[in-house]
Amino acid sequence: MRELTRSNDLVWLSWLTSLLADAGIEAHLLDAHMSVLEGSIAAIPRRVMVADEDYDEAARLMAAGKEPVP
């Protein structure tokens, strides 16, 4: 498993995991429970992990999703 990204933005994380799932890439969200325990101070970002063999494609999809639409 490799870390694809980390964030406290729940909407963006939801979008990213959905994007990856649509591409057939299984993503695991780590630290979700720790983030809830620490409250709303956003001290512990959630990590998105993907399989080593899916990392390059997942990174490409994530980068393409960040590009502005012309």
C-alpha positions as CSV (number, residue, x, y, z in Angstrom):
1,M,0.0,0.0,0.0
2,R,1.1,3.5,-0.8
3,E,-0.2,6.8,0.4
4,L,-1.8,8.7,-2.4
5,T,-2.7,11.8,-0.5
6,R,-3.9,13.1,2.8
7,S,-6.5,15.8,3.6
8,N,-9.1,17.0,6.1
9,D,-11.5,18.0,3.3
10,L,-14.3,15.4,3.6
11,V,-16.0,16.4,0.4
12,W,-12.8,16.2,-1.6
13,L,-11.9,12.8,-0.1
14,S,-15.4,11.5,-0.9
15,W,-15.0,12.7,-4.5
16,L,-11.5,11.1,-4.8
17,T,-12.6,7.7,-3.5
18,S,-15.6,7.8,-5.8
19,L,-13.4,8.7,-8.8
20,L,-11.0,5.9,-7.9
21,A,-13.8,3.4,-7.4
22,D,-15.2,4.3,-10.9
23,A,-11.8,3.4,-12.3
24,G,-11.7,0.1,-10.5
25,I,-9.1,1.2,-8.0
26,E,-9.7,0.2,-4.4
27,A,-8.8,3.0,-2.0
28,H,-8.6,2.7,1.8
29,L,-9.2,5.7,4.0
30,L,-7.0,5.6,7.1
31,D,-7.1,7.7,10.2
32,A,-10.8,8.5,9.9
33,H,-11.6,7.4,13.4
34,M,-8.6,9.2,14.8
35,S,-9.7,12.4,13.1
36,V,-13.1,12.1,14.8
37,L,-11.5,11.5,18.2
38,E,-9.4,14.6,18.1
39,G,-12.4,16.8,17.5
40,S,-12.7,19.5,14.9
41,I,-9.2,21.0,15.1
42,A,-8.1,19.1,12.0
43,A,-4.8,18.0,13.6
44,I,-4.9,14.5,12.0
45,P,-5.6,14.4,8.3
46,R,-7.1,11.3,6.7
47,R,-4.9,9.3,4.4
48,V,-5.9,7.8,1.1
49,M,-4.0,4.5,0.5
50,V,-4.0,2.5,-2.7
51,A,-2.3,-0.7,-3.8
52,D,1.3,-0.3,-5.1
53,E,0.3,-1.5,-8.5
54,D,-2.6,1.1,-8.7
55,Y,-0.6,4.0,-7.5
56,D,0.5,5.5,-10.8
57,E,-3.0,5.4,-12.3
58,A,-4.5,6.7,-9.1
59,A,-2.1,9.6,-9.1
60,R,-2.8,10.4,-12.7
61,L,-6.6,10.4,-12.1
62,M,-6.2,12.6,-9.1
63,A,-4.0,15.1,-10.9
64,A,-6.4,15.2,-13.9
65,G,-9.3,15.9,-11.5
66,K,-7.6,18.9,-10.1
67,E,-7.1,20.5,-13.5
68,P,-9.6,23.3,-14.4
69,V,-12.2,22.5,-17.0
70,P,-11.8,24.7,-20.1
